[in-house]
């Protein structure tokens, strides 16, 4: 199959052209939804397992992966599903049958299959971060709204009780008006050695399809199947790996959307190839809110004599503070119980299925998680530019030329949109 895709082919595919519509699959199904999964050897296995608790095996009509060895167990579990290496061929051959798509591939291959799926009116569950660049995220966010399909970003910690408690505390006003939040991932992973070991491509791996729209590079096990996330060409570092999970708390609690200003404070010297082990950026929002993001432990914890073990967010309010993580929420300087009570989730994947069936939107639909993902990626932009910038969220324009150059990718021939 040719890799050359013009805009109309990428949007529709031959199967959708035969249908004569791009929204035929956006209607609530009257039977178990027909699901395709792209990327089943890693995080995709988790979503398959969760969905398999909720739908019959025959719901999985197509499975797509570039690595037979890593995907083998899922293939064996669903022998009735059609197997593909190339998601483009899958959509061409099964576009009429597929109603919903799960995408759990490396960051650099999120955008194209998601864009194709949304354009065909498919419901989409997409792993975080939503895409590899700010521009890609915005395109997916807009397209999902236009097609009115059910979406969910893979921020499954959104359902955790401690996270809900933190949001309830902030929204109840227990710590007063919040104007400052510090969020972090206590990790030094990044800046791995640039690979020099270039063995033959394993016979079980379709490496050209793994690369997709990414830069061409010889195969190395130091990038595939896992360490790609620490290389700018394919991943987004620990910010992309954890940022959406952690920033979900302040975004939900404070109703954040798009920042108007992004500032770079400090971090590792920039490496052209690999992602950092530490950095600190901040974002300005409406209502005079400043959100700080760190890879590493923020100094403010020591300054305020706080134990940040197991935590990842510190809210500073006019009355008190809230120190929280995925498993606990601790009030500091104030006492009380929140008056706001959030509705308990029926389950993260079940939210998506219920939205497909015509229910309320899933909690991490793209309208919510798109701005959050853009914030995560704008932090990477500021780090790589090593400078701050004003941000026009409507036009996706930065006041820094260095930053502007990192907002939209340049796709190779055959992958342009």
C-alpha positions as CSV (number, residue, x, y, z in Angstrom):
1,X,0.0,0.0,0.0
2,X,1.4,3.4,-0.9
3,X,2.4,5.7,1.9
4,X,1.4,8.7,-0.1
5,X,-1.7,10.3,1.4
6,X,-3.3,13.5,0.0
7,X,-5.6,15.5,2.3
8,X,-8.8,13.9,1.1
9,X,-7.4,10.3,1.3
10,X,-6.2,10.9,4.8
11,X,-9.5,12.4,5.9
12,X,-11.7,9.8,4.4
13,X,-9.9,6.7,3.1
14,X,-11.4,4.6,0.3
15,X,-14.0,2.9,2.5
16,X,-15.4,6.3,3.7
17,X,-15.5,7.6,0.1
18,X,-17.6,4.6,-0.8
19,X,-20.0,5.5,2.0
20,X,-20.4,9.0,0.7
21,X,-20.3,10.4,4.2
22,X,-17.8,11.1,7.0
23,X,-20.3,10.9,9.9
24,X,-22.1,7.6,9.3
25,X,-20.5,6.0,12.4
26,X,-21.2,8.8,14.8
27,X,-24.6,7.6,15.8
28,X,-25.2,5.7,19.0
29,X,-25.1,1.9,18.3
30,X,-28.1,-0.3,19.0
31,X,-25.8,-3.3,19.7
32,X,-22.3,-3.8,21.2
33,X,-20.1,-1.2,19.6
34,X,-17.6,-2.4,17.0
35,X,-14.1,-1.5,18.2
36,X,-10.7,-1.3,16.5
37,X,-7.5,-1.0,18.5
38,X,-4.3,0.5,17.1
39,X,-1.3,-0.4,19.3
40,X,-2.0,-3.4,21.4
41,X,1.4,-4.5,22.7
42,X,1.9,-1.9,25.5
43,X,-0.6,0.5,27.1
44,X,-3.1,-0.7,24.5
45,X,-3.3,-4.0,26.4
46,X,-4.6,-2.1,29.4
47,X,-7.4,-0.6,27.5
48,X,-8.3,-3.9,25.8
49,X,-8.4,-5.5,29.2
50,X,-10.7,-2.8,30.6
51,X,-13.0,-2.8,27.7
52,X,-13.2,-6.6,27.6
53,X,-14.8,-6.4,31.0
54,X,-17.6,-4.3,29.5
55,X,-18.2,-5.6,26.0
56,X,-18.3,-9.1,24.4
57,X,-15.3,-10.4,22.6
58,X,-17.0,-10.0,19.2
59,X,-16.9,-6.2,19.8
60,X,-13.2,-6.2,18.9
61,X,-13.5,-6.4,15.1
62,X,-9.9,-5.2,14.2
63,X,-6.5,-5.2,15.9
64,X,-3.6,-3.4,14.5
65,X,0.1,-3.5,15.7
66,X,3.5,-3.3,14.1
67,X,5.1,-5.8,16.4
68,X,3.8,-9.4,16.3
69,X,5.8,-10.5,19.4
70,X,4.5,-7.8,21.7
71,X,1.0,-8.0,20.3
72,X,0.8,-11.8,20.3
73,X,-1.1,-12.3,23.5
74,X,-3.9,-10.0,22.5
75,X,-4.1,-11.5,19.0
76,X,-4.5,-14.9,20.6
77,X,-7.2,-13.7,22.9
78,X,-9.4,-12.4,20.1
79,X,-9.0,-14.8,17.1
80,X,-12.2,-13.4,15.5
81,X,-10.7,-9.9,15.1
82,X,-9.0,-9.1,11.8
83,X,-5.3,-8.4,12.1
84,X,-3.5,-5.5,10.5
85,X,0.0,-4.0,10.6
86,X,-1.0,-0.7,8.9
87,X,-3.9,1.3,10.3
88,X,-4.5,2.9,6.9
89,X,-5.2,-0.4,5.3
90,X,-7.4,-1.2,8.3
91,X,-9.6,1.8,7.7
92,X,-9.6,1.3,3.9
93,X,-10.8,-2.3,4.3
94,X,-13.1,-2.0,7.4
95,X,-14.2,1.6,7.5
96,X,-17.8,0.6,7.2
97,X,-17.6,-1.9,10.1
98,X,-15.6,0.1,12.7
99,X,-17.5,2.4,15.0
100,X,-14.9,3.2,17.7
101,X,-11.1,3.3,17.8
102,X,-8.6,3.0,20.6
103,X,-5.2,4.4,19.8
104,X,-2.2,3.5,22.0
105,X,0.9,4.0,19.9
106,X,4.1,6.1,20.6
107,X,3.5,9.8,20.8
108,X,4.6,10.6,17.2
109,X,2.0,8.3,15.8
110,X,-1.0,9.5,17.7
111,X,-2.1,12.3,15.4
112,X,-2.5,10.7,12.0
113,X,-4.7,7.6,12.9
114,X,-6.7,9.8,15.3
115,X,-7.3,12.4,12.6
116,X,-8.3,9.8,10.1
117,X,-10.7,8.1,12.6
118,X,-12.3,11.4,13.7
119,X,-12.7,12.5,10.1
120,X,-14.6,9.3,9.4
121,X,-16.9,9.9,12.3
122,X,-15.4,7.3,14.6
123,X,-15.5,7.6,18.4
124,X,-11.9,7.8,19.7
125,X,-10.1,6.8,22.9
126,X,-6.6,8.1,22.6
127,X,-3.7,7.6,25.0
128,X,-2.0,10.6,26.5
129,X,-0.5,12.9,25.5
130,X,-3.1,13.6,22.8
131,X,-0.4,14.2,20.2
132,X,3.3,15.1,19.7
133,X,2.8,18.8,19.0
134,X,0.6,21.7,20.1
135,X,-0.8,22.1,16.5
136,X,-1.7,18.5,16.3
137,X,-3.6,18.6,19.6
138,X,-5.6,21.6,18.5
139,X,-6.5,20.0,15.2
140,X,-7.8,16.9,17.0
141,X,-9.7,19.0,19.5
142,X,-11.4,21.0,16.8
143,X,-12.2,17.9,14.6
144,X,-13.7,16.0,17.5
145,X,-16.0,18.9,18.3
146,X,-17.0,19.3,14.6
147,X,-17.8,15.6,14.2
148,X,-19.7,15.4,17.6
149,X,-18.2,12.0,18.4
150,X,-17.4,10.5,21.8
151,X,-13.8,11.0,22.9
152,X,-11.7,10.2,25.9
153,X,-8.0,10.9,26.6
154,X,-6.3,8.1,28.5
155,X,-6.0,10.0,31.9
156,X,-7.5,7.1,33.8
157,X,-6.4,8.4,37.2
158,X,-9.2,11.0,36.8
159,X,-11.5,8.5,38.6
160,X,-9.3,8.1,41.7
161,X,-11.1,9.0,45.0
162,X,-8.1,11.1,46.4
163,X,-8.1,13.1,43.2
164,X,-11.8,13.8,43.5
165,X,-11.3,14.8,47.1
166,X,-8.6,17.3,46.1
167,X,-10.9,18.9,43.5
168,X,-13.8,19.0,45.9
169,X,-11.6,20.8,48.5
170,X,-10.5,23.5,46.0
171,X,-13.9,24.0,44.5
172,X,-15.5,24.2,48.0
173,X,-13.3,27.2,48.8
174,X,-11.8,25.6,51.9
175,X,-8.3,27.0,51.1
176,X,-9.7,30.3,49.7
177,X,-9.0,31.8,46.3
178,X,-6.1,30.0,44.6
179,X,-3.7,32.0,42.6
180,X,-0.6,29.7,42.7
181,X,-0.2,26.0,42.0
182,X,3.0,23.9,41.9
183,X,2.8,20.6,40.0
184,X,5.6,18.2,39.5
185,X,6.8,14.7,38.5
186,X,9.6,13.5,40.8
187,X,11.6,11.8,38.1
188,X,15.0,12.3,36.6
189,X,14.4,10.0,33.6
190,X,15.7,11.6,30.4
191,X,18.8,12.4,28.4
192,X,19.7,8.7,27.7
193,X,22.9,8.2,25.7
194,X,22.4,8.6,22.0
195,X,22.2,5.0,20.7
196,X,25.1,3.4,18.9
197,X,23.9,-0.2,18.9
198,X,22.2,-0.7,15.5
199,X,21.4,-4.4,15.2
200,X,19.1,-5.8,12.4
201,X,15.4,-5.1,12.7
202,X,13.7,-8.1,14.4
203,X,11.7,-10.2,12.0
204,X,8.5,-9.6,14.1
205,X,8.7,-5.8,13.8
206,X,7.4,-3.7,10.8
207,X,9.9,-0.9,11.6
208,X,9.0,1.3,8.7
209,X,5.4,1.4,10.0
210,X,6.7,2.1,13.6
211,X,8.5,5.1,12.2
212,X,5.5,6.4,10.3
213,X,5.7,10.1,9.9
214,X,8.7,10.3,12.3
215,X,12.3,11.0,11.1
216,X,14.0,8.0,9.5
217,X,16.6,6.4,11.8
218,X,18.2,2.9,11.9
219,X,16.5,0.5,14.3
220,X,17.8,0.3,17.8
221,X,16.5,-1.4,20.9
222,X,17.6,1.7,22.8
223,X,14.6,3.5,21.3
224,X,12.1,0.7,20.3
225,X,9.9,-0.5,22.0
226,X,10.0,1.7,25.1
227,X,12.7,4.4,25.3
228,X,11.4,6.4,22.4
229,X,9.6,8.6,24.9
230,X,12.9,10.2,25.8
231,X,13.8,11.2,22.2
232,X,12.2,14.4,20.8
233,X,11.7,12.8,17.4
234,X,9.2,10.3,18.8
235,X,8.3,11.2,22.4
236,X,7.6,14.1,24.7
237,X,9.7,13.2,27.8
238,X,8.4,12.8,31.3
239,X,6.3,15.9,30.8
240,X,4.3,14.1,28.1
241,X,4.4,10.8,30.0
242,X,3.0,12.2,33.3
243,X,1.9,15.8,32.7
244,X,-1.7,15.1,31.7
245,X,-2.2,12.8,34.7
246,X,-0.8,15.4,37.2
247,X,-2.1,18.6,35.6
248,X,-5.5,17.0,35.5
249,X,-5.9,17.9,39.2
250,X,-5.4,21.7,38.8
251,X,-7.2,21.8,35.5
252,X,-10.3,20.2,36.9
253,X,-10.2,22.0,40.2
254,X,-9.7,25.5,38.8
255,X,-11.4,25.2,35.4
256,X,-8.2,26.0,33.5
257,X,-8.1,26.1,29.7
258,X,-5.4,27.9,27.7
259,X,-2.5,30.0,29.2
260,X,-1.7,33.5,28.0
261,X,1.9,33.4,29.0
262,X,4.5,30.7,29.3
263,X,7.8,31.2,31.2
264,X,11.0,29.2,31.3
265,X,12.8,29.3,34.7
266,X,15.6,26.7,34.7
267,X,16.6,23.2,33.7
268,X,19.1,21.0,31.9
269,X,21.0,22.5,28.9
270,X,18.9,21.5,25.9
271,X,20.0,18.4,24.0
272,X,18.9,18.3,20.3
273,X,18.0,14.7,20.4
274,X,16.9,13.7,23.9
275,X,14.5,15.0,26.5
276,X,15.6,16.6,29.8
277,X,16.1,15.1,33.3
278,X,14.9,18.3,35.0
279,X,13.3,21.7,34.2
280,X,10.9,24.3,35.5
281,X,8.3,26.3,33.6
282,X,5.2,28.3,34.5
283,X,1.9,29.3,32.9
284,X,-0.3,32.3,33.4
285,X,-4.1,31.9,33.3
286,X,-7.2,34.0,33.7
287,X,-8.2,34.9,37.3
288,X,-4.5,35.7,38.0
289,X,-3.6,32.0,38.4
290,X,0.0,30.9,37.9
291,X,0.7,27.2,37.4
292,X,4.2,25.9,37.8
293,X,5.4,22.7,36.2
294,X,8.6,20.9,37.3
295,X,10.4,17.7,36.3
296,X,12.0,17.2,39.6
297,X,11.0,18.1,43.2
298,X,10.2,21.8,43.6
299,X,12.2,23.9,46.1
300,X,9.0,25.4,47.5
301,X,8.3,22.1,49.4
302,X,11.5,22.6,51.4
303,X,10.8,26.3,51.8
304,X,7.5,25.5,53.4
305,X,8.8,22.5,55.3
306,X,6.5,20.1,53.5
307,X,6.9,16.4,52.8
308,X,6.2,15.9,49.2
309,X,6.6,12.1,49.1
310,X,3.8,10.6,47.1
311,X,2.5,14.0,46.2
312,X,2.5,15.9,42.9
313,X,0.5,19.1,43.5
314,X,0.6,22.0,45.9
315,X,-2.3,24.5,45.8
316,X,-1.7,27.8,47.6
317,X,-4.8,29.6,48.6
318,X,-5.6,32.8,50.6
319,X,-6.7,30.7,53.6
320,X,-4.5,27.7,53.5
321,X,-2.8,25.1,51.3
322,X,-3.6,21.7,49.8
323,X,-0.9,19.2,49.2
324,X,-2.1,16.2,47.2
325,X,-1.3,13.4,44.9
326,X,-3.1,10.4,43.3
327,X,-3.6,8.7,46.6
328,X,-4.1,11.4,49.2
329,X,-5.1,15.0,49.8
330,X,-3.8,16.9,52.8
331,X,-5.1,20.3,54.0
332,X,-2.5,22.6,55.6
333,X,-3.4,25.6,57.8
334,X,-7.1,25.0,57.6
335,X,-9.7,22.3,58.5
336,X,-13.1,21.3,57.2
337,X,-14.9,19.0,54.8
338,X,-15.7,20.1,51.3
339,X,-19.3,21.1,50.5
340,X,-18.9,20.2,46.8
341,X,-19.4,16.5,46.1
342,X,-18.4,15.2,42.6
343,X,-20.3,12.4,40.9
344,X,-18.6,9.1,41.1
345,X,-17.4,7.7,37.8
346,X,-18.9,4.4,36.6
347,X,-15.4,3.6,35.3
348,X,-13.1,5.4,33.0
349,X,-13.6,3.2,29.9
350,X,-17.3,2.8,30.7
351,X,-17.6,6.6,30.6
352,X,-16.5,6.4,27.0
353,X,-18.8,3.6,26.1
354,X,-21.8,5.4,27.7
355,X,-20.9,8.5,25.7
356,X,-20.9,6.4,22.5
357,X,-24.3,5.1,23.4
358,X,-25.6,8.7,23.5
359,X,-24.9,9.5,27.2
360,X,-23.1,12.5,28.6
361,X,-19.5,13.2,27.4
362,X,-16.7,11.3,29.1
363,X,-14.9,13.3,31.7
364,X,-11.7,13.6,29.8
365,X,-13.2,14.3,26.4
366,X,-11.0,16.3,24.0
367,X,-12.7,19.6,24.8
368,X,-11.4,19.3,28.3
369,X,-8.1,17.3,27.7
370,X,-7.1,19.2,24.6
371,X,-6.2,22.5,26.4
372,X,-4.5,20.4,29.2
373,X,-2.3,18.6,26.7
374,X,-1.5,21.8,24.9
375,X,-0.3,23.2,28.3
376,X,2.0,20.2,28.8
377,X,3.5,20.5,25.4
378,X,3.9,24.3,25.7
379,X,6.0,23.6,28.7
380,X,8.3,21.5,26.5
381,X,8.3,24.3,23.9
382,X,9.5,26.9,26.5
383,X,12.2,24.5,27.8
384,X,13.5,23.8,24.3
385,X,13.4,27.5,23.4
386,X,15.0,28.3,26.7
387,X,12.9,31.4,27.0
388,X,9.4,32.6,27.9
389,X,6.7,33.9,25.5
390,X,3.3,35.4,25.3
391,X,0.8,32.9,23.9
392,X,-2.1,33.6,21.6
393,X,-4.2,30.5,22.0
394,X,-6.6,31.5,19.2
395,X,-3.9,31.7,16.5
396,X,-1.3,29.4,18.1
397,X,1.3,32.1,17.9
398,X,4.1,32.7,20.4
399,X,5.9,36.0,20.8
400,X,9.2,34.0,20.6
401,X,10.5,33.0,17.2
402,X,12.3,30.0,18.8
403,X,9.0,28.9,20.4
404,X,6.9,29.4,17.3
405,X,9.2,27.1,15.3
406,X,8.3,24.2,17.7
407,X,4.5,24.6,17.7
408,X,3.7,22.9,14.3
409,X,5.6,19.9,12.9
410,X,6.8,19.5,9.3
411,X,5.5,16.2,8.1
412,X,7.4,14.3,5.4
413,X,6.0,13.6,2.0
414,X,3.1,11.3,2.2
415,X,2.0,12.5,5.7
416,X,1.0,16.1,5.2
417,X,-2.4,17.3,6.4
